[in-house]
Amino acid sequence: MAKQPLQITLNSDKTLYVDSVVIRRDELTSELLRKHDQIQRPVVVRADKNLAYGEVVSVLDACRKAGFETVGLAGEKN
């Protein structure tokens, strides 16, 4: 059975979710480190299309710094 990916969502108002839990941006790296230590699974990042590129890249960087090797971006359905 495939492991369900860890869902990270960044809304247009910059609200950040890890799975369904809202966290502050400055807590992201520590939360990802904690999750990485608990279970190895892929990460899927969903970000509002109106956000600046740098906002999304910073989330991707945090994932990599926490040790997640499989990180993908989810596209929006039209």
Order of alpha helices (4+ residues) and beta strands (2+ residues): beta-beta-beta-alpha-beta-alpha-beta
